[in-house]
Amino acid sequence: KTAAGEKGYIIKHYHIKETQGSPRKFYLSEQFQFDCIPEVIEYHKHNAGGLVTRLRYPVGNQTESTPPTAGFSYEMWE
């Protein structure tokens, strides 16, 4: 959220990473790895687990064909 008295939100974009070993694991923060992406999201909805904050609100319209982050370069991710 923005500073007191201002309306709006600060949006953070996170890149879900995947381990190279077998079995594959998914993570946002290396110390918290999971078997599938929904487990990553569910965990971080309730725990910050190495992130700035926990995941709070999904962003974007689920009916869009191209995700809003499609044009981001590697440097723009948290």
QUIFEN-V550478 format. One record per backbone hydrogen bond with DSSP energy under -1.0 kcal/mol. NH is the residue of the N-H (numbers start at 1). CO is the residue of the C=O. If there is no record, write none. Layout:
nh->(NH:NH)
co->(CO:CO)
This chain:
nh->(2:6:17:19:26:27:32:34:40:41:42:43:44:45:46:47:51:55:64:70:72:76:77:78)
co->(8:3:27:25:34:17:29:26:36:37:38:39:40:41:43:43:48:44:61:67:69:73:74:13)
